[in-house]
Amino acid sequence: MTEQHIRERRGVPTALETANLADVLERILDKGIVIVGDVVIMVADVELLTIKIRLMIASVDKAMQMGINWWESDAFLSANTSRSALEEENKQLKQRLAKLEVKA
């Protein structure tokens, strides 16, 4: 019995064909991939720093199917957001800040 037959009997998948980078990227964007990790730095049982990493790679269509569409409401990325309204709000905030600085 060859090694390939032994692997197939154990249920270990074997790659008979090599996939090029374009095929791999197409699969990842079509299905999506999630990478999750936590980094905790402790000294003498005292937690000093915790970094939580959540990375999702998917196509825009796949993300929208999952209900992720933050770019649609982001003022910087969305063309639907009124720039003049943002500029007016910014102007008002600057005026309020100037009044507070004068009082202080």
C-alpha positions as CSV (number, residue, x, y, z in Angstrom):
1,M,0.0,0.0,0.0
2,T,1.3,3.4,-0.9
3,E,1.5,6.4,1.5
4,Q,-1.3,8.1,-0.5
5,H,-3.6,5.2,0.0
6,I,-2.9,5.1,3.7
7,R,-3.7,8.8,4.0
8,E,-6.9,8.4,2.1
9,R,-8.0,5.6,4.4
10,R,-7.3,7.7,7.5
11,G,-9.4,10.6,6.1
12,V,-6.4,12.9,5.7
13,P,-7.0,15.0,2.6
14,T,-4.2,15.1,0.0
15,A,-3.5,17.7,-2.6
16,L,-3.2,16.2,-6.0
17,E,-3.1,19.5,-7.7
18,T,-1.3,22.7,-6.8
19,A,-3.3,25.8,-6.5
20,N,-2.0,29.1,-7.8
21,L,-2.3,32.3,-5.8
22,A,-5.3,33.5,-7.9
23,D,-7.3,30.3,-7.0
24,V,-6.5,30.7,-3.3
25,L,-7.5,34.3,-3.2
26,E,-10.7,33.6,-5.1
27,R,-11.6,30.9,-2.5
28,I,-10.8,33.1,0.4
29,L,-12.8,36.1,-0.9
30,D,-15.7,33.8,-1.9
31,K,-16.0,32.0,1.5
32,G,-14.2,34.4,3.8
33,I,-11.6,33.8,6.5
34,V,-11.5,34.8,10.1
35,I,-8.4,35.1,12.1
36,V,-8.7,35.5,15.9
37,G,-6.1,35.9,18.5
38,D,-5.4,37.3,21.9
39,V,-2.1,38.5,23.3
40,V,-1.8,39.0,27.0
41,I,1.3,40.4,28.7
42,M,1.5,39.6,32.4
43,V,4.1,40.2,35.1
44,A,3.8,38.4,38.4
45,D,0.2,37.4,37.7
46,V,-0.7,41.0,37.0
47,E,-2.2,41.6,33.6
48,L,-0.4,44.6,32.0
49,L,-1.7,44.5,28.5
50,T,-4.3,42.7,26.5
51,I,-4.5,42.9,22.7
52,K,-7.5,41.2,21.0
53,I,-7.0,40.7,17.3
54,R,-10.1,40.1,15.1
55,L,-9.4,40.0,11.4
56,M,-11.9,39.0,8.7
57,I,-11.0,38.8,5.0
58,A,-13.9,38.5,2.6
59,S,-15.3,40.1,-0.5
60,V,-17.7,43.0,-0.2
61,D,-20.6,40.9,-1.4
62,K,-19.8,38.2,1.2
63,A,-19.5,40.8,4.0
64,M,-22.8,42.3,3.1
65,Q,-24.4,38.8,3.2
66,M,-23.1,38.5,6.7
67,G,-24.6,41.9,7.7
68,I,-21.3,43.8,7.7
69,N,-21.6,47.2,5.9
70,W,-19.9,49.8,8.1
71,W,-18.4,51.5,5.0
72,E,-21.9,52.6,3.9
73,S,-22.3,54.8,6.9
74,D,-18.7,56.0,7.2
75,A,-18.7,59.7,6.3
76,F,-15.2,59.5,4.9
77,L,-15.9,56.5,2.6
78,S,-19.5,57.0,1.6
79,A,-20.5,59.3,-1.2
80,N,-24.1,59.4,0.2
81,T,-23.0,61.4,3.2
82,S,-23.4,65.2,2.8
83,R,-20.0,66.9,3.0
84,S,-21.5,70.3,3.6
85,A,-23.4,69.0,6.7
86,L,-20.1,67.7,8.1
87,E,-18.3,70.9,7.3
88,E,-21.1,72.9,9.0
89,E,-20.9,70.7,12.1
90,N,-17.2,71.1,12.2
91,K,-17.6,74.9,11.9
92,Q,-20.1,74.9,14.8
93,L,-17.8,72.8,17.0
94,K,-14.8,75.1,16.3
95,Q,-17.0,78.1,17.3
96,R,-18.0,76.4,20.6
97,L,-14.4,75.5,21.3
98,A,-13.3,79.1,20.7
99,K,-16.0,80.4,23.2
100,L,-14.9,77.9,25.8
101,E,-11.3,79.0,25.4
102,V,-12.2,82.6,25.8
103,K,-14.1,81.8,29.1
104,A,-11.1,79.9,30.5
